[in-house]
């Protein structure tokens, strides 16, 4: 007898079917699954590059031509490209403008957002040698501090030889020295640890003008306040104490405003916001004044003038007030121009007056 493989028979039975006529019919073969279509790739948008030419604002001579500049390039980046071809003009020294006599463009301005075509023409003006604001402020404020102390200690060659290294018999002279030193030490510390500058540099020539102003007035004031023949204020201790209270109050207020302004601008940012009062009562003056740091500065020097009753101090206060008024009005105008919702009740420096 033959042996039959049961598995083979079972496979054959499943693969063929015999109908009634006895003809084997093969099992139906399943149709193949349709192939999945790959999603069509999105066509990349063509980037339109800019051509930038930079002309001299005075002579209109072509200084540089930049090809294939990306549309999202900033003016700061264009300055860096220009600096590569002209190393003598580093970015801080450059003023890039749309018009030869127009305003300088900001470093953060984007090329494609400016009113220029794909072939953009800019005008360059040399701002001259630059120096950092920190260096300028440190130089400005160190001078008055040192000069005043030289007069206070009466170093030789200032007064008559018999007064060399002598001290005044009036306690207001010593108080004035402490207040003056405190003021400029505060300014130095604020320069190093508080202030955040929107512009990193200023023209080098300005440091000579600024130092002449601060150093010259400091020497003039110190000469008379520390002079051996100096006479105290007319109303004595009452006048001095009132002046001291005003001076200290305004110094604290000035510092409070500087802290509030610092907190408005994140580190490394040039964003501008509307300053508002904080929980610190010294900042509530923001309700009425755009530049209360100048208001408090004026109050400090009025207190110092009242304390010393010295004409050079009064003149320095007057000149400083005029200059700070100019700065305050300019800043007030820029606030009004930049912010439509700027508080309408604010004055530049003096509430309801100026």
Order of alpha helices (4+ residues) and beta strands (2+ residues): alpha-beta-beta-beta-beta-alpha-beta-beta-beta-alpha-alpha-beta-alpha-alpha-alpha-alpha
